[in-house]
Amino acid sequence: MFKSFFNFVFQSFLNLFIFIDGYVGNKSITIIIVAILLRLILFPFSANYTKFTTSVKKLDPEIKRIREQEKDLAKAEMKISEIYKREGVSPFSGLLYIALQIFLMISSISVIRSQSFVGADDLLFGFKLVERDPYYILPIISTLVFFVNMPRSNPSKGISEYALVGIMFFVNMRWSIALLLFFTTTSVVSLAQDFLIKRFSLNS
């Protein structure tokens, strides 16, 4: 049953890649278009998730005070639930965004990695998409975008955060150009979307 479902999902995403490539005629551009399309699908969920995390951060001092003052864990959780209800915040509202993002990313990655769509003769600036970037241009770009994204969750970078950047660069070095193109595009578009969401929130 699960195998049939995953085969159906894989074939559906593969058909999407093939359909777009039928109009574009270039595998690299097709990967970029699919990456942008997926981020556009995720945009409303991302906006809601950002609003959710912002609301939770505002409630953090009050929640922290309750946890410190209330020794009974059950009562503390009940009071915290009342706060969430009062402010119209659901602690599970971000789960849909995270689950959908993982589903779309894994499905797309499966198609790209399987080489059912990207063949050995498909090139980007003369380099095969199925091979690694020999000059580390895309790994560097992808890692820089990852680094820029980090302040959103942890403004004060410590040694562990810089170590994580180093690990990310090492991982990026081992990915194919096709995968790096996909990840870099999604990361850049995500960064632009977050900027627009925050700017809109500040102006509203």
C-alpha positions as CSV (number, residue, x, y, z in Angstrom):
1,M,0.0,0.0,0.0
2,F,2.7,2.5,1.0
3,K,4.9,1.4,-1.9
4,S,2.0,2.1,-4.3
5,F,1.5,5.5,-2.7
6,F,5.1,6.5,-2.9
7,N,5.3,5.2,-6.5
8,F,2.3,7.3,-7.3
9,V,3.8,10.4,-5.7
10,F,7.2,9.8,-7.4
11,Q,5.5,9.4,-10.8
12,S,3.4,12.5,-10.3
13,F,6.4,14.6,-9.5
14,L,8.4,13.1,-12.4
15,N,5.5,13.9,-14.7
16,L,5.6,17.5,-13.4
17,F,9.3,17.8,-14.2
18,I,8.8,16.3,-17.7
19,F,5.8,18.5,-18.4
20,I,7.7,21.7,-17.6
21,D,10.8,20.5,-19.5
22,G,8.6,19.9,-22.5
23,Y,8.0,23.6,-22.7
24,V,11.4,24.8,-21.5
25,G,13.7,22.3,-23.2
26,N,16.4,22.7,-20.6
27,K,16.8,20.5,-17.5
28,S,18.6,23.2,-15.4
29,I,15.9,25.8,-16.0
30,T,13.2,23.2,-15.3
31,I,14.7,22.4,-11.9
32,I,14.8,26.1,-11.1
33,I,11.2,26.6,-12.2
34,V,10.0,23.6,-10.1
35,A,11.9,24.9,-7.1
36,I,10.2,28.3,-7.5
37,L,6.8,26.7,-8.0
38,L,7.1,24.7,-4.8
39,R,8.1,27.8,-2.8
40,L,5.1,29.6,-4.2
41,I,2.8,26.8,-3.1
42,L,4.4,27.0,0.3
43,F,4.2,30.8,0.6
44,P,0.8,31.1,2.3
45,F,1.7,28.3,4.8
46,S,5.1,30.0,5.3
47,A,3.4,33.3,6.0
48,N,1.1,31.7,8.6
49,Y,4.0,29.9,10.2
50,T,6.0,33.2,10.5
51,K,3.0,34.9,12.1
52,F,2.7,31.9,14.5
53,T,6.3,32.0,15.6
54,T,6.1,35.8,16.0
55,S,3.1,35.4,18.3
56,V,4.7,32.7,20.3
57,K,7.8,34.8,20.8
58,K,5.6,37.6,22.2
59,L,4.1,35.2,24.6
60,D,7.4,33.7,25.7
61,P,7.9,35.9,28.8
62,E,4.4,35.2,30.1
63,I,4.8,31.4,29.4
64,K,8.2,31.4,31.1
65,R,6.8,33.1,34.1
66,I,4.0,30.5,34.4
67,R,6.5,27.6,34.2
68,E,8.6,29.2,36.9
69,Q,5.8,30.0,39.3
70,E,3.6,26.9,38.7
71,K,5.2,23.7,40.1
72,D,2.3,21.5,39.0
73,L,3.2,20.6,35.4
74,A,-0.4,19.8,34.4
75,K,-1.7,23.1,35.8
76,A,1.1,25.0,34.0
77,E,0.2,23.4,30.7
78,M,-3.5,24.2,31.3
79,K,-2.7,27.9,31.9
80,I,-0.4,28.0,28.8
81,S,-3.2,26.4,26.7
82,E,-5.6,29.1,28.0
83,I,-3.1,31.8,26.9
84,Y,-2.8,30.2,23.4
85,K,-6.6,30.1,23.2
86,R,-7.0,33.7,24.4
87,E,-4.5,34.9,21.8
88,G,-5.9,32.7,19.0
89,V,-2.6,30.8,18.6
90,S,-2.5,27.1,17.9
91,P,0.7,25.3,18.9
92,F,0.1,22.8,16.1
93,S,-0.5,25.4,13.3
94,G,3.1,25.1,12.1
95,L,3.0,21.3,11.7
96,L,1.1,21.5,8.4
97,Y,3.7,23.8,6.9
98,I,6.6,21.7,8.1
99,A,5.0,18.4,6.9
100,L,4.0,19.8,3.5
101,Q,7.5,21.3,3.1
102,I,9.1,18.0,3.9
103,F,6.8,16.1,1.5
104,L,7.4,18.5,-1.4
105,M,11.1,18.6,-0.9
106,I,11.6,14.8,-0.5
107,S,9.4,14.1,-3.5
108,S,11.4,16.5,-5.7
109,I,14.7,15.3,-4.4
110,S,13.7,11.7,-5.2
111,V,13.1,12.6,-8.8
112,I,16.3,14.5,-9.2
113,R,18.5,11.8,-7.4
114,S,16.9,8.9,-9.3
115,Q,18.2,10.2,-12.6
116,S,14.9,9.3,-14.2
117,F,14.6,13.0,-15.2
118,V,18.3,14.2,-15.2
119,G,20.5,12.2,-17.5
120,A,24.2,11.9,-17.8
121,D,24.2,14.1,-20.9
122,D,22.4,17.0,-19.3
123,L,24.6,20.0,-18.7
124,L,24.9,23.3,-16.9
125,F,27.5,25.6,-18.4
126,G,29.3,22.6,-19.8
127,F,29.2,20.5,-16.5
128,K,27.1,17.4,-16.1
129,L,24.2,17.9,-13.8
130,V,24.6,14.4,-12.2
131,E,28.2,15.2,-11.2
132,R,29.6,17.4,-8.4
133,D,30.6,21.1,-9.0
134,P,34.4,20.9,-9.6
135,Y,34.9,24.6,-8.7
136,Y,32.6,24.5,-5.7
137,I,30.7,27.6,-6.9
138,L,27.2,26.2,-6.1
139,P,28.3,24.7,-2.8
140,I,29.7,28.1,-1.7
141,I,26.5,29.9,-2.9
142,S,24.2,27.4,-1.2
143,T,26.2,27.6,2.1
144,L,26.2,31.4,2.0
145,V,22.4,31.4,1.6
146,F,22.2,28.9,4.5
147,F,24.4,31.2,6.6
148,V,22.2,34.3,5.8
149,N,19.1,32.3,6.8
150,M,20.5,31.4,10.2
151,P,19.8,34.7,12.0
152,R,16.1,34.1,11.6
153,S,16.2,31.4,14.2
154,N,19.4,32.3,16.1
155,P,20.6,36.0,15.8
156,S,23.6,35.4,18.0
157,K,25.8,32.9,16.2
158,G,28.2,31.0,18.4
159,I,30.9,28.4,17.7
160,S,28.2,25.7,17.2
161,E,26.5,27.7,14.5
162,Y,29.7,28.3,12.6
163,A,30.5,24.6,12.9
164,L,27.1,23.9,11.4
165,V,27.9,26.2,8.4
166,G,31.1,24.2,7.9
167,I,29.3,20.9,8.0
168,M,26.7,22.3,5.5
169,F,29.5,23.3,3.1
170,F,31.0,19.8,3.4
171,V,27.6,18.2,2.6
172,N,27.0,20.6,-0.3
173,M,30.4,19.6,-1.8
174,R,29.1,16.0,-2.1
175,W,25.8,16.8,-3.8
176,S,25.3,16.8,-7.5
177,I,25.0,20.0,-9.4
178,A,21.3,19.2,-10.1
179,L,20.5,18.9,-6.4
180,L,22.5,22.0,-5.5
181,L,20.7,23.9,-8.1
182,F,17.4,22.9,-6.6
183,F,18.4,23.5,-3.0
184,T,20.0,26.9,-3.8
185,T,16.9,28.1,-5.7
186,T,14.5,27.1,-2.9
187,S,16.7,28.7,-0.3
188,V,17.0,32.0,-2.2
189,V,13.3,32.2,-2.9
190,S,12.5,31.3,0.7
191,L,14.8,34.1,1.9
192,A,13.0,36.6,-0.4
193,Q,9.6,35.4,0.8
194,D,10.6,35.8,4.5
195,F,11.8,39.3,3.7
196,L,8.4,40.1,2.1
197,I,6.5,38.5,4.9
198,K,8.4,40.5,7.6
199,R,8.2,43.7,5.7
200,F,4.4,43.3,5.1
201,S,3.9,42.5,8.8
202,L,5.8,45.6,9.9
203,N,3.8,47.8,7.5
204,S,0.4,46.3,8.5
